[in-house]
């Protein structure tokens, strides 16, 4: 399990190679990459700035991964989340999960990203032509999270 919160970009192919290296049991790798959109809620976005609470953010993400590993037989998981100023098309987040089979890897990856969107302590501020605005959680993200309740 690896969690990194960083300002720099990441290389998807390199990260996947490292995640699966040396584990011949891996039969499925599922990845999700989130990017900055240039339009949100009807406004043009020229930049998004992400802030976090160092230490607490990493612990929160590790707990999310731990919950995924309790629910599904995954071998490993990687979450990289960027912070700082980002431009449209920039990569924000990578979630990658390895498992023996695709079904478990897909479910765990979706679970992790749903929890990241709603539970991880990140704050997003967008720059629009009307000025800066903080981004609130979406109702659709809360709905997605509810499907994981037991």
N, C-alpha and C positions, 0 to 999 in steps of 0.2 A: 504494500500500500504506500503510495507516494502522493503527497500534497505539496504543491508549490504555489505561492502567491508571489507574483513578480511583475515588474514593469516591462520587461523585454518580451519579445515575441517568442514563439515556439515553432519547431519544425515537426509537423504531424508524422511524417514518415520515420524520422529519427526517434521520436518518442515511442511509436508503436514497436519499432525494432527493439528498443531497450526493454519495453514492457514484456515482450514475449521471449526474449533471449534466454536460451538454455532450458526452456520448459517444453518438452516434447508432448506433454499432456494437453496443451492448449489446442482446442479444435475450433474455437470461435473468438474473434476479437471484434468488439463493437466500439465505435468511436462516435462522439458527438463534438462538433466544433461550432461554437456560437460566435457570431460576428456582429459588428456595429452596423446598424441600418442607417441610411441617410434620411429616412422619414419615419416618424413615430407620432402616433395620435394626431395625424394631419399636419404636422409641422416638419419643416426641413431641419435636419440635425447636422451641424457642421463638426461637432465634437461631443464626445461623452467622456466624462471624468468619473472614474470609480475610486471610491475610498473604502478603507476597511479598518478593522481594529486588529493590529498585529498580535499574533498569539492566539487571541480568541477566535479569529477567523479560521486559522488552520485547525484548531481543536474542533470547531464546529464541523468542518468538512471531514475530518477524520472520523467523527462520530457518525456522520451520514454514511460514509463508506462502511463503517463497522456494522451499521444496521443492514445495509445491502448484503454484506457477507453472511449475516445471520439468516437472511431470507433465502438466498440463492447460493448454490455451490460454485462460487467464482474463485478463481485462483489469485487474481490480482486486480487492482484498480489504480488508476492514475487520474488525478484532478490537477490541472494547471489553470489558475485564474489570474488574469492580468488586472492590474490597478494602474491608476494614473490617467493621463489624458490619452484618448484613443480617437482615431478618425474613422469615418465610414469605411467599411470593408476590412478594417483591422480585426484580427482574431481576438476574442475576449476570453473564451474558456474552452478547455479540452477536457472531456470525460472519456476515458478509455477503460474497458473492462475485458478481462480474459476469463474464459471458462472452457469446459470440455465441449459444450454445445451452445449453439447460437441463442436458443430461447432464453436460457439463464442470463447470458451476456446482455441481450437486448433489454430484458426486464430490469436487471440491475443498473444498467446505464440510464434508462429512462427514470428509474426511481431516484438515482443520484442527482440528475439534472433537475427533476421536479423539486427535490428538497433544496438544492442550491438556489433555485429561483425564489424560494419563499422563506427559507430558514437561515441561510448563511448571512452573517453580518457584513453585507456590502451596501454601500450607498452610491446611487448613480445620479449624476447631474448632467443634463444635456444643454448644449448651446444651440439656440434657435435664433431666427431673425428677430423674434420678440424678446430675446434675452435668455438668461440661464433659468432652468427649472429643474427641480428635483423630480425623479421618476418614482412614482408610487408602484406598489405591487399591483399586478393585474388580477382581475377577478378570474380570468382563465387559468392563471397559475395556481390560484387557490383551489379551483375546481380540479385541476390535474392532481394536486396533492391529495385531495380527499379520496381518490381511488385506491390509495395505498393504506388507508386506515384499516385496522383489523378489528 
